[in-house]
């Protein structure tokens, strides 16, 4: 298992990797051609699993107090925050 040191640069890198996997998942769902729906589901599940591991690591790092500039948050993390801020 890869261990990452607790610093803001590692957290920024994790956020960038999560954002990359979000884009890979979207590409898999919308553009990539598969011969069956089962193959598409399998490929998507592999990407979601890898992304889940990265998210877990990032959340653990943030819970330990590692801070990172909010502008580096992945788009998938920003959407729920922006939705909550929009509600009065």
Secondary structure, DSSP 4 states (H G I P E B T S, - for coil): -----SSHHHHHHHHHHHHHHHHHHHHHHHT---SSHHHHHHHHHHHHHHHHHHHHHHHHHHHTT----GGGS-HHHHHHHHHHHH--
